[in-house]
Amino acid sequence: MVLPPEHDDLARLTGVLAVALWLALLSAGALLLRRRWPAQREWSRKLVHIGAGPVVLIAWAFGVERLIALPAAAAITLLAALNHRVRVLPAIEDVERHSYGTVAYGASITLLLWLWWPAHPDTVAAGVLVMAFGDGLAGLLGPLIPSPSWTVFGERRSLAGTAAMGIASLAVLLILGLLGGGPAPAAIALIALVATGLEQWALLGIDNLSVPLAVAGLWRVLS
């Protein structure tokens, strides 16, 4: 059965609206979280960090076109860079340490879309979701769970946070492999290990760029 072009247009429009609604809810949730627990400045930031990942799945499900997805990601990255300087939305950027992580995160998503969207949406999803859930949960659970810790280039890393990164990355990639094909389980485990290693080097938030690009590149090569 061949669906009329109007059906495709409606699906894409629905996808754009779904992404916009999700981002609006995410921003509102971050602001509410910041007001409810002002002392926990990382929580609202991590909510946005983790919540941004499923946007790729929404765009994939609704077939959002490259001409929409790529400019939108680039615009959000520019807004993140502006917010980094002027703190229009402190719930996203106001943290004690100096980091360009939010800007790097947006830049990595933009690069992944430019390289592989829409031909290989699973590749884009692999890079984004590992960073969203793996790094996001590591940043949340690492400080909350007492465990041995160490310092890499001035950034504290812990056994609990590193374990959260590794387990979350492996789980996300295995589920993605079930949904959209991809590398063999052994290769997926290798990709998760590489992502966990790269996440150790997070000076100025560079892991928000290195991890998604490395994961996506390995996913594409090993598929």
Disulfide bonds with the S-S distance in Angstrom:
none
